[in-house]
Amino acid sequence: MAKYYKERVSGKIKQQPETMMIGDKKLQPESMMMSYGYDPSLSEGAIKCPIFQTSTFVFKNSEAGKAFFEIALGLREQGPKEEMGLIYSRLNNPDLEILEDRLCLWDGAELGAAFQSGMAAIATSLLTFCRPGDVLVISQPLYGGTEYLIHHYLPEFGIEVVGFPAGVPTAEIAESVRERVAGRRVPAVLSETPANPTNGLVDIEGAVELARSLAQGGERPVVMVDNTFLGPVFQHPLEHGADLVIYSATKFIGGHSDVIAGACVGRREVVEKIRTLRTFIGTAAGPWTGWLLMRSLETLKMRMTAQMKNAQYVARFLSQHPKIKHVNYLGLLSEDDPMIAVYRKQCVAPGSLISFEVEGGEKGAFQFLNALKLISLAVSLGGTESLAEHPGTMTHADIDPAERERLGITPGLARISVGVEHFEDLIADVGQALDAVGSADGKVPAAAGPEVVRAGR
Ligand SMILES: *Cc1c(COP(=O)(O)O)cnc(C)c1O
């Protein structure tokens, strides 16, 4: 039997490809989530990696401490046989190192970094590369928090932004982006695909091409993709030329709505720079967060697959319902949709986020949301439980109304993140809540939907 762990040489990780193989069979990520990067013999034989709830690590002797600092601070190169040890948990911790190694497997990344939140991952990544006078290029809409950071804070540091809409072929927007950049330095092209809440796609290869055309002096902008919605199971941006993949690990990776966390994985030289800034602004996640996310990664593929299957049933039900004007779901893209080719190229499956236009504008959407019984009214997504919200007045309330309309975030739009419940129960709940739409008092008419009893509430 092969050993399924890597030796951690150097604190950075020396890849040992043979540990990921049985004979000539390369193991799939889901097979390695329970063991990869962890050696039980180093922890009393415990099958699970313990929580290394410690702020600092004891050096064997002064010479070892000196050597660790020389390497960590880049004062000299690490020797080929030299082992790097742990120093202090703001730099790293076993729960984070093993988590980062496991996250890399899904995306085929060279190096990863875990953060206290998705916003910490995004902010640290942007601050690593943006400098005064730069123009950041972004797809729109982006996650509300990301938009806020970019529009309210970065301009005060002399960093401007040029946006392009998701859901439009990049070839159509490239010229306009180049015009608005007007020869200034572009540190990064950041896209979010599929976009929230419209499910509009950005062609990742197109974004890479755009970045190439914005290169200056042989230096190309870093191509960053917020892969929270489909990744890391159903979309792999690095395979399409991106340099950095960013996650809110609060969502699918954590998957149980019980932890706030973030991560990025990608090319070694890019992630190393981000990790260095992470050390000095202190945005690394703690050991308990690392442990929770490792627990979650063991069921990641099962959860995402079950949620995606449920979402297909729910989306189909919605698309046939007379009170729904249209449904944004990747599984319902039609053959003549300009985005179908992009979907086929870069998405493995349609995921579990659905947004849809309820009849009656905001009033109709609110009547629907207020009448839900099994599905909870809450923002966030990707957890085991289904959640519904109203983007126009909640997650995307900060966007200028005209801009919101342009992006397709209409008053009647509702969003559901589909969980792991039985799909028939979800459809029963959505169906009975739609019965309330358009009724005088917003209540479900007596003879309408089945009663869904909510255990424990
Ligand atoms: C939630 C989310 C974020 C922010 O993550 P936090 O963990 O809440 O900080 C960033 N991007 C996307 C797409 C998200 O859904």
The ligand as a MOL file (V3000), in Angstrom:
LIG
                    3D

  0  0  0     0  0            999 V3000
M  V30 BEGIN CTAB
M  V30 COUNTS 15 15 0 0 0
M  V30 BEGIN ATOM
M  V30 1 C -19.5310 35.2440 0.0060 0
M  V30 2 C -18.7090 35.6020 -1.1470 0
M  V30 3 C -17.5160 36.3520 -0.9750 0
M  V30 4 C -17.0740 36.8670 0.3590 0
M  V30 5 O -16.7420 35.8270 1.2320 0
M  V30 6 P -16.8070 35.9330 2.8350 0
M  V30 7 O -16.3560 34.5830 3.2590 0
M  V30 8 O -18.2130 36.2510 3.2010 0
M  V30 9 O -15.8710 37.0130 3.2300 0
M  V30 10 C -16.7610 36.6000 -2.1020 0
M  V30 11 N -17.1280 36.1880 -3.3240 0
M  V30 12 C -18.2710 35.4860 -3.5220 0
M  V30 13 C -18.6460 35.0580 -4.8990 0
M  V30 14 C -19.0910 35.1790 -2.4470 0
M  V30 15 O -20.2310 34.5010 -2.6510 0
M  V30 END ATOM
M  V30 BEGIN BOND
M  V30 1 1 1 2
M  V30 2 1 2 3
M  V30 3 2 2 14
M  V30 4 1 3 4
M  V30 5 2 3 10
M  V30 6 1 4 5
M  V30 7 1 5 6
M  V30 8 2 6 7
M  V30 9 1 6 8
M  V30 10 1 6 9
M  V30 11 1 10 11
M  V30 12 2 11 12
M  V30 13 1 12 13
M  V30 14 1 12 14
M  V30 15 1 14 15
M  V30 END BOND
M  V30 END CTAB
M  END
